[in-house]
Amino acid sequence: MQAIPFPAPMSLGQLLDRAFRLYRARFGKLALTAALFFVPLAVISALLMGVVANSYFGLLLGAVEQPAAFDEWTVLQASGATIALSLTVSFFGLILGALAFLSLLAQADANAMGRELSIGASVRVGMSRFWPFVGMSLLVGLIASGVLLVVYLVFFILAFIFAGVIVALATVADSSRVAAVGATVLLLALVFGLMFLLLLPFAYLTTRWLVAPVVIVTERLGPTTALSRSWRLTEDSFWRLFGLLILLFILNSVVLTLPLTLVQFAAFAAMTPQMFGLLNGALTGLGYLVSILWHPFLALTLTLVYYDLRVRKENFDLELRIQALEAAARPRTLPAP
């Protein structure tokens, strides 16, 4: 009888261990799938950003050294062109990054279930689920904007309260020094309180919608239905999944982001200002190349989380056992005479 891919709920350690083992076993195909999107993006962005940014930095340096030789309109035009190109590269980065992620989710789904899926087939699945994923991203963005608006309203209310307290301190104490100390303390409390208010709702929503991209690929649902489905699956697993998010953030920061940041600082320290533009383009391309290493692991982890939640909430392991028993009991087709 075929082994059951998910015989029981997994702890976070077991889940990450299985993700690492699948990552090592399937790294070649997963990395190649990601490279189909990120390598062209890295090369094009490095060349374009390198040339344009180098020209822009050269213009700025020339304007600083010889202000009379450059007019403001020329500098503004160069700034506008650089910003427009950066936005264009970022836009295509979002599109190709989404296609890579969806294709990797299709690969991860097949790997988690013990199936084989070709790179071409996974890319076709990713392309077919692109617009539902875009719709989900836009919907999440609208909800996040609404949450941000509420947070800023709270901030303005706190600011008015803060102003009232400062006036009261100045009136009662009749001392500018006491008022200044009170203002500093309240300002710090306000800043840290605002940071907490900003992070808390976004952390909660991110955790509850963690497996929505997987649902879009595996169950082929629409944006709203996928978000609702993820909300139901994560209902009783918030703190566990929140801990997983923190672990993924730490892993990404230590293994990928920190080395890339150190390379960036070292390169800028070693290069002359005339080379900053080319260096900026090279680092932009390098950032996309690093995604080839991270996106497959992220796709595998989220897919395993999705199936683990189904085991916990829907007895998915029992469903797999029944399917395996039915397949084993089904009589084989007689050979042709």
C-alpha positions in Angstrom: 0.0 0.0 0.0 1.2 3.5 -0.8 2.5 5.5 2.2 0.3 8.3 3.4 2.0 11.7 2.9 0.4 13.2 6.0 -0.2 10.5 8.6 -0.6 12.9 11.6 -0.4 16.5 12.5 3.1 17.9 12.5 4.8 20.1 15.1 6.7 23.2 13.9 10.0 21.3 14.1 8.7 18.4 12.1 7.1 20.7 9.5 10.3 22.7 9.0 12.4 19.5 8.9 10.2 18.0 6.2 10.4 21.3 4.3 14.2 21.2 4.4 14.3 17.6 3.3 12.0 18.3 0.3 14.0 21.4 -0.4 17.2 19.4 -0.6 15.7 16.5 -2.5 13.9 18.7 -5.1 16.3 21.6 -5.2 17.3 21.3 -8.8 13.8 21.4 -10.3 12.6 24.0 -7.8 15.6 26.3 -8.4 15.3 26.0 -12.1 11.6 26.8 -12.0 12.4 30.0 -10.0 15.4 30.8 -12.3 13.1 30.9 -15.3 11.6 34.1 -13.9 14.3 35.6 -11.7 17.4 35.2 -13.9 16.0 37.3 -16.8 14.6 39.8 -14.3 18.0 40.0 -12.5 19.9 40.5 -15.7 17.6 43.1 -17.2 17.2 45.1 -13.9 20.9 45.0 -13.3 21.7 46.4 -16.8 19.0 49.0 -16.9 19.3 50.2 -13.3 23.1 50.1 -13.6 23.3 52.2 -16.7 20.5 54.7 -15.7 21.6 55.0 -12.1 25.2 55.4 -13.1 24.3 58.2 -15.4 22.1 59.8 -12.7 24.9 59.6 -10.1 27.3 61.1 -12.6 25.0 64.0 -13.2 24.5 64.6 -9.5 28.3 64.6 -8.9 28.8 66.9 -11.8 26.1 69.3 -10.5 27.8 69.3 -7.1 31.3 70.0 -8.5 30.1 72.5 -11.2 26.7 73.9 -10.3 26.8 76.6 -13.0 27.1 74.0 -15.8 23.8 72.2 -14.8 20.3 73.6 -14.6 17.6 72.4 -12.3 15.4 71.2 -15.1 18.1 68.8 -16.3 18.5 67.3 -12.8 14.7 67.0 -12.4 14.4 65.2 -15.8 17.1 62.7 -14.8 15.5 62.2 -11.4 12.1 61.6 -13.0 13.6 59.1 -15.6 15.4 57.2 -12.8 12.3 57.0 -10.6 10.2 55.9 -13.6 12.6 53.2 -14.5 12.8 52.0 -10.9 9.0 51.8 -10.8 8.9 49.9 -14.1 11.5 47.4 -12.9 9.6 47.0 -9.6 6.4 46.4 -11.5 7.8 43.7 -13.7 9.5 42.3 -10.6 6.1 42.0 -8.9 4.6 40.2 -12.0 7.4 37.8 -12.5 7.8 37.2 -8.8 4.1 36.3 -8.5 4.4 33.9 -11.5 7.5 32.3 -10.0 5.8 31.9 -6.6 2.6 30.4 -8.1 4.6 28.0 -10.2 6.7 27.0 -7.2 3.5 26.4 -5.2 2.3 24.0 -7.9 5.7 22.2 -7.7 5.5 22.2 -3.9 2.0 20.7 -3.9 3.1 17.9 -6.2 6.2 17.3 -4.1 4.3 17.3 -0.8 1.9 14.7 -2.2 4.6 12.5 -3.6 3.8 13.3 -7.3 6.0 14.4 -10.1 5.2 17.7 -12.0 7.3 19.0 -14.9 8.6 22.5 -14.9 6.4 23.4 -17.9 3.3 22.0 -16.2 4.0 24.0 -13.0 4.5 27.2 -15.0 1.2 26.6 -16.8 -0.5 26.2 -13.5 1.1 29.4 -12.2 0.0 31.4 -15.2 -3.6 30.0 -14.9 -3.8 31.2 -11.3 -2.2 34.6 -11.9 -5.3 36.8 -12.0 -7.0 35.2 -9.0 -3.7 35.8 -7.1 -3.7 39.4 -8.3 -7.3 39.9 -7.2 -6.5 38.5 -3.8 -3.4 40.8 -3.5 -5.5 43.8 -4.4 -8.2 42.8 -1.9 -5.7 42.3 0.8 -4.2 45.7 -0.1 -7.6 47.4 0.2 -8.2 45.8 3.6 -4.7 46.7 4.8 -5.3 50.3 3.7 -8.5 50.4 5.7 -6.7 49.1 8.7 -4.0 51.7 8.2 -6.6 54.4 8.0 -8.1 53.3 11.3 -4.6 53.2 12.9 -3.9 56.8 11.7 -7.2 58.0 13.1 -6.2 56.5 16.4 -2.9 58.3 16.0 -4.5 61.7 15.5 -6.8 61.1 18.6 -3.7 60.2 20.6 -1.9 63.3 19.2 -4.8 65.6 20.4 -4.7 63.9 23.8 -0.9 64.3 23.9 -1.2 68.1 23.1 -3.8 68.5 25.8 -1.6 66.8 28.4 1.4 69.0 27.4 -0.7 72.1 27.8 -1.9 70.9 31.2 1.6 70.1 32.3 2.8 73.6 31.3 -0.1 75.3 33.0 0.1 73.3 36.3 3.8 73.2 36.6 4.5 76.6 35.1 7.9 75.4 34.1 9.1 74.8 30.5 11.6 72.2 31.8 9.0 70.0 33.3 6.8 70.4 30.3 9.7 69.4 28.0 10.4 66.3 30.1 6.7 65.3 30.0 6.6 65.9 26.3 9.5 63.7 25.7 8.1 60.8 27.7 4.7 61.1 26.1 6.2 61.3 22.7 8.2 58.1 23.2 5.1 56.4 24.5 3.1 57.6 21.5 5.7 56.4 19.0 6.0 53.0 20.5 2.3 52.7 20.9 1.7 53.6 17.3 4.3 51.0 16.2 2.5 48.4 18.2 -0.9 49.4 16.8 0.6 49.2 13.3 2.2 45.8 13.7 -0.6 44.0 15.6 -3.4 44.0 13.0 -1.1 43.3 10.1 0.5 40.4 12.0 -2.9 39.0 12.8 -4.2 39.3 9.2 -1.0 37.9 7.7 -1.2 34.9 10.0 -4.9 34.2 9.3 -4.4 34.5 5.5 -1.1 32.6 5.5 -2.2 29.7 3.3 -4.5 31.7 0.9 -2.0 31.6 -2.0 -1.8 27.8 -1.6 -5.6 27.5 -1.6 -5.7 29.5 -4.9 -3.3 27.0 -6.5 -4.4 23.7 -5.0 -8.1 24.2 -4.8 -8.4 26.7 -7.7 -10.6 29.1 -5.7 -11.2 32.8 -6.3 -9.7 35.6 -4.2 -12.5 36.1 -1.7 -13.2 32.4 -1.3 -9.4 31.7 -0.8 -9.1 34.3 1.9 -12.2 32.9 3.7 -10.9 29.3 3.3 -7.6 30.3 4.8 -9.4 32.1 7.7 -11.3 29.0 8.5 -8.3 26.7 8.4 -6.2 28.9 10.6 -9.0 29.5 13.1 -7.5 27.5 16.0 -3.8 27.7 15.1 -3.0 31.4 15.3 -0.2 31.4 17.8 1.4 28.3 16.3 1.4 29.9 12.8 2.5 33.3 14.2 5.5 31.5 15.7 6.2 30.0 12.3 6.1 33.4 10.7 8.6 34.7 13.2 10.9 31.7 12.5 10.6 32.3 8.7 11.4 36.0 9.2 14.5 35.2 11.3 15.6 32.5 8.8 15.2 34.9 5.9 17.0 37.7 7.7 20.0 35.6 8.9 20.5 33.4 5.9 19.7 35.8 3.0 19.0 39.4 4.0 21.9 39.9 6.4 24.7 38.6 4.0 23.2 40.6 1.1 23.2 43.7 3.3 26.8 43.1 4.4 27.8 42.7 0.8 26.1 46.0 0.0 27.8 47.9 2.8 31.2 46.5 1.9 30.8 47.2 -1.8 29.7 50.8 -1.2 32.6 51.3 1.2 35.1 50.0 -1.3 33.8 51.7 -4.5 34.2 55.2 -5.6 31.1 57.5 -5.9 31.4 57.3 -9.7 30.7 53.5 -9.5 27.6 53.8 -7.2 25.2 53.6 -10.1 26.6 50.4 -11.6 26.9 48.9 -8.1 23.3 49.8 -7.4 22.2 47.9 -10.6 24.4 44.9 -9.7 22.9 44.7 -6.2 19.4 45.0 -7.6 20.1 42.0 -9.8 21.7 40.1 -7.0 18.6 40.6 -4.8 16.5 38.9 -7.5 19.0 36.1 -7.8 18.8 35.4 -4.0 15.0 34.9 -4.5 15.9 31.7 -6.4 17.1 30.3 -3.1 14.3 31.6 -0.8 11.0 31.2 -2.8 11.2 27.4 -3.2 11.6 26.9 0.5 8.8 29.4 1.3 6.5 27.6 -1.2 7.2 24.2 0.3 6.7 25.5 3.9 3.4 27.2 3.1 2.2 24.1 1.2 3.0 21.8 4.2 1.3 24.2 6.5 -1.8 24.0 4.4 -2.0 20.3 4.4 -1.2 20.1 8.1 -4.1 22.4 8.8 -6.3 20.2 6.7 -5.2 17.2 8.7 -6.0 19.1 11.9 -9.3 20.6 10.8 -10.7 18.2 8.2 -9.1 14.8 8.9 -7.3 15.0 5.6 -5.1 12.1 6.7 -8.2 9.9 7.1 -9.4 10.9 3.6 -6.0 9.9 2.2 -6.1 6.5 4.0 -9.6 5.8 2.5 -8.4 6.7 -0.9 -5.4 4.4 -0.5 -7.6 1.5 0.7 -9.9 2.0 -2.2 -7.0 2.0 -4.7 -5.6 -1.2 -3.1 -9.0 -3.0 -3.1 -9.7 -2.1 -6.7 -9.3 -5.1 -9.0 -6.6 -4.8 -11.6 -7.5 -4.8 -15.3 -7.0 -8.2 -16.8 -4.3 -8.3 -19.5 -5.3 -8.5 -23.1 -5.4 -12.0 -24.5 
